[in-house]
Amino acid sequence: MKAAPADQIRLLDVQGLDTRLQQLAHKRRSLPEHAEIESLTKDHTQVRDLLVAAQTEESDCAREQTKAEQDVDQVRQRAVRDQQRLDSGAVTSPKDLENLQREIASLAKRQGDLEDVVLEVMERRESAQERVSELTERVGAVQGKLDDATARRDAAVEELDAEAASVTKEREVVAGSVPDDLLKLYEKLREQQGGVGAAKLYQRSCQGCRQELAITELGEIRAAAPDTVVRCENCRRILVRTADSGL
């Protein structure tokens, strides 16, 4: 393949821009905020799940407390009615009076037991409410850190994308001045060789594979016409000759 030396030099410019685009893409993928956001997201999910569990427990305790208070109220009302019957004198039979007094005593004990249940449920509910309050604060704190990390990541991504867009435009201009056949070969090699399709021959070494060329290969390159597109015998990338090639 033939290409003017100036066109081959421009191919190095294209390679430089492609390398920069690769670096920007790698930097974009490797932003520390990505790992930070992933970790914070996991933390947020875990704490939020704990909060939901605590809220559910508090809600269950609230229903249990309501039911226990209703049971206490029912027993209290029954005891009041029995006491009113006793006080009214309507019950005259000694046996009935004894039974009524026994029932009033039983209801008093029952009321006491139920009130103990209410207190126990209230304590559990208070504990759950404190847990809800604590976890709500933790969720908010993690969310704040997550929002901050997301904002920093978005700002970094925006900056990198802007630079990538600028480099892409510059690349289009430079690549547009390279002959189609040379650019097509370069693109093919770049895909095969991990993003590097053309390299400078510097001090008798290929800057693509970092290998020093053999004497026979250097002799062939010296003998080649300036417009001949030469390739590295080791990595097969396009070798671009410059004043620093050491030929």
C-alpha positions as CSV (number, residue, x, y, z in Angstrom):
1,M,0.0,0.0,0.0
2,K,1.2,3.5,-0.8
3,A,0.4,6.7,1.1
4,A,2.1,10.0,1.2
5,P,4.4,10.5,4.3
6,A,2.3,13.4,5.4
7,D,-0.8,11.2,5.3
8,Q,1.0,8.6,7.4
9,I,1.9,11.2,9.9
10,R,-1.7,12.3,10.1
11,L,-2.6,8.7,10.8
12,L,-0.5,9.0,14.0
13,D,-2.6,12.0,14.9
14,V,-5.7,9.9,14.4
15,Q,-4.2,7.2,16.6
16,G,-3.4,9.7,19.3
17,L,-6.9,11.0,19.3
18,D,-8.3,7.4,19.4
19,T,-6.0,6.6,22.3
20,R,-7.3,9.7,24.1
21,L,-10.9,8.6,23.5
22,Q,-10.0,5.2,24.9
23,Q,-8.5,6.8,28.0
24,L,-11.5,9.0,28.5
25,A,-13.9,6.0,28.2
26,H,-11.8,4.0,30.7
27,K,-11.7,7.0,33.1
28,R,-15.5,7.3,32.7
29,R,-16.0,3.6,33.6
30,S,-13.4,3.7,36.4
31,L,-14.7,6.8,38.3
32,P,-14.4,6.2,42.0
33,E,-17.9,7.5,42.4
34,H,-19.2,4.4,40.7
35,A,-18.0,2.1,43.4
36,E,-19.0,4.6,46.1
37,I,-22.5,4.8,44.7
38,E,-22.8,1.0,44.5
39,S,-21.7,0.6,48.1
40,L,-24.0,3.4,49.3
41,T,-27.0,2.0,47.3
42,K,-26.5,-1.3,49.1
43,D,-26.3,0.4,52.4
44,H,-29.4,2.4,51.6
45,T,-31.4,-0.7,50.6
46,Q,-30.3,-2.5,53.8
47,V,-31.2,0.4,56.1
48,R,-34.5,1.0,54.3
49,D,-35.4,-2.6,54.7
50,L,-34.7,-2.4,58.4
51,L,-36.8,0.8,58.6
52,V,-39.7,-1.0,56.9
53,A,-39.4,-3.8,59.4
54,A,-39.4,-1.4,62.3
55,Q,-42.4,0.5,60.9
56,T,-44.3,-2.8,60.5
57,E,-43.4,-3.8,64.1
58,E,-44.6,-0.4,65.4
59,S,-47.8,-0.7,63.4
60,D,-48.4,-4.2,64.7
61,C,-47.8,-3.0,68.3
62,A,-50.3,-0.1,67.7
63,R,-53.0,-2.6,66.7
64,E,-52.1,-4.9,69.6
65,Q,-52.3,-1.9,72.0
66,T,-55.6,-0.8,70.7
67,K,-57.0,-4.4,71.1
68,A,-55.6,-4.7,74.6
69,E,-57.0,-1.3,75.6
70,Q,-60.4,-2.4,74.3
71,D,-60.2,-5.6,76.3
72,V,-59.4,-3.6,79.4
73,D,-62.4,-1.2,78.7
74,Q,-64.8,-4.1,78.3
75,V,-63.7,-5.7,81.6
76,R,-63.9,-2.4,83.3
77,Q,-67.4,-1.7,82.0
78,R,-68.6,-5.1,83.1
79,A,-67.1,-4.6,86.5
80,V,-68.9,-1.2,86.8
81,R,-72.2,-2.8,85.9
82,D,-71.7,-5.5,88.5
83,Q,-70.7,-3.0,91.2
84,Q,-73.8,-1.0,90.4
85,R,-76.0,-4.1,90.7
86,L,-74.3,-4.8,94.0
87,D,-74.8,-1.3,95.3
88,S,-78.4,-1.0,94.1
89,G,-79.6,-3.7,96.6
90,A,-81.4,-5.4,93.8
91,V,-79.6,-8.6,94.5
92,T,-80.8,-10.0,97.8
93,S,-80.0,-13.7,97.6
94,P,-76.9,-14.5,99.7
95,K,-75.7,-16.9,97.1
96,D,-76.2,-14.4,94.3
97,L,-74.5,-11.8,96.3
98,E,-71.6,-14.1,96.8
99,N,-71.4,-14.9,93.2
100,L,-71.6,-11.3,92.2
101,Q,-68.8,-10.3,94.6
102,R,-66.7,-13.2,93.4
103,E,-67.2,-12.1,89.8
104,I,-66.3,-8.5,90.7
105,A,-63.1,-9.7,92.3
106,S,-62.3,-11.9,89.3
107,L,-62.9,-9.0,86.9
108,A,-60.6,-6.8,89.0
109,K,-57.8,-9.4,88.6
110,R,-58.6,-9.8,84.9
111,Q,-58.5,-6.0,84.5
112,G,-55.1,-5.9,86.3
113,D,-53.7,-8.6,84.0
114,L,-54.9,-6.9,80.9
115,E,-53.5,-3.6,82.0
116,D,-50.1,-5.3,82.5
117,V,-50.5,-6.5,78.9
118,V,-51.2,-2.9,77.7
119,L,-48.1,-1.7,79.5
120,E,-45.9,-4.4,78.0
121,V,-47.2,-3.6,74.5
122,M,-46.7,0.1,75.1
123,E,-43.1,-0.5,76.0
124,R,-42.6,-2.6,72.9
125,R,-44.3,0.0,70.8
126,E,-42.1,2.8,72.3
127,S,-39.0,0.8,71.5
128,A,-40.2,0.2,67.9
129,Q,-40.9,4.0,67.6
130,E,-37.4,4.8,68.8
131,R,-36.0,2.3,66.3
132,V,-38.1,3.9,63.5
133,S,-36.8,7.3,64.4
134,E,-33.2,6.1,64.5
135,L,-33.5,4.3,61.2
136,T,-35.3,7.2,59.5
137,E,-32.3,9.4,60.4
138,R,-29.9,6.7,59.0
139,V,-31.8,6.4,55.8
140,G,-31.7,10.2,55.4
141,A,-28.0,10.3,56.1
142,V,-27.2,7.6,53.6
143,Q,-29.5,9.2,51.0
144,G,-27.6,12.4,51.5
145,K,-24.3,10.7,50.9
146,L,-25.8,8.9,47.9
147,D,-27.1,12.1,46.4
148,D,-23.7,13.8,46.9
149,A,-21.8,10.9,45.2
150,T,-24.3,10.9,42.4
151,A,-23.9,14.6,41.8
152,R,-20.1,14.3,41.8
153,R,-20.3,11.3,39.4
154,D,-22.7,13.1,37.1
155,A,-20.5,16.2,37.0
156,A,-17.4,14.1,36.3
157,V,-19.2,12.2,33.5
158,E,-20.5,15.4,32.0
159,E,-16.9,16.8,31.9
160,L,-15.5,13.7,30.4
161,D,-18.3,13.4,27.8
162,A,-17.7,17.0,26.8
163,E,-14.0,16.4,26.3
164,A,-14.8,13.1,24.4
165,A,-17.2,15.0,22.1
166,S,-14.5,17.6,21.4
167,V,-11.9,14.9,20.7
168,T,-14.4,13.0,18.5
169,K,-15.0,16.1,16.4
170,E,-11.2,16.7,16.0
171,R,-10.8,13.1,15.1
172,E,-13.4,13.4,12.4
173,V,-11.5,16.3,10.8
174,V,-8.1,14.6,11.0
175,A,-9.4,11.2,9.8
176,G,-11.2,12.9,6.9
177,S,-7.8,14.0,5.5
178,V,-6.4,10.4,5.6
179,P,-6.8,8.3,2.4
180,D,-9.7,5.9,2.7
181,D,-7.7,2.7,2.0
182,L,-5.1,3.7,4.6
183,L,-7.7,4.6,7.2
184,K,-9.6,1.3,6.5
185,L,-6.4,-0.7,7.1
186,Y,-5.8,1.3,10.3
187,E,-9.3,0.7,11.6
188,K,-9.0,-3.0,10.9
189,L,-5.7,-3.3,12.7
190,R,-6.9,-1.1,15.6
191,E,-9.8,-3.5,16.2
192,Q,-7.5,-6.5,16.1
193,Q,-4.7,-5.0,18.2
194,G,-6.5,-3.6,21.2
195,G,-7.1,-0.1,20.0
196,V,-3.7,0.6,18.4
197,G,-3.5,0.2,14.7
198,A,-0.6,2.5,13.9
199,A,2.6,3.3,15.8
200,K,5.6,5.4,15.5
201,L,9.0,3.8,14.6
202,Y,11.2,5.4,17.3
203,Q,14.9,4.7,17.7
204,R,14.5,1.5,15.8
205,S,11.6,0.2,18.0
206,C,8.0,-0.2,17.3
207,Q,6.0,2.0,19.8
208,G,3.1,-0.4,19.4
209,C,4.6,-3.6,20.7
210,R,7.7,-1.9,22.2
211,Q,10.0,-4.4,20.4
212,E,13.2,-3.4,18.8
213,L,13.2,-4.3,15.1
214,A,15.6,-6.9,13.7
215,I,18.5,-5.6,11.6
216,T,17.1,-7.3,8.5
217,E,13.7,-5.7,9.0
218,L,15.3,-2.3,9.6
219,G,17.2,-2.8,6.3
220,E,14.0,-3.5,4.4
221,I,12.4,-0.4,5.9
222,R,15.3,1.8,5.0
223,A,15.1,0.5,1.4
224,A,11.4,1.1,1.2
225,A,10.1,4.2,-0.6
226,P,8.9,7.1,1.6
227,D,5.3,6.5,0.5
228,T,5.3,2.8,1.2
229,V,3.2,1.8,4.1
230,V,5.4,-0.5,6.2
231,R,4.2,-2.9,9.0
232,C,5.9,-4.1,12.1
233,E,7.0,-7.7,11.6
234,N,6.2,-8.5,15.2
235,C,2.7,-7.0,15.9
236,R,1.7,-6.2,12.2
237,R,0.7,-2.6,13.1
238,I,1.4,0.2,10.6
239,L,4.8,1.6,11.3
240,V,5.1,5.4,10.7
241,R,8.6,6.6,10.0
242,T,9.7,10.0,11.3
243,A,13.0,11.8,11.8
244,D,13.3,10.0,15.2
245,S,13.1,6.5,13.7
246,G,16.8,5.9,13.9
247,L,17.1,4.6,10.3
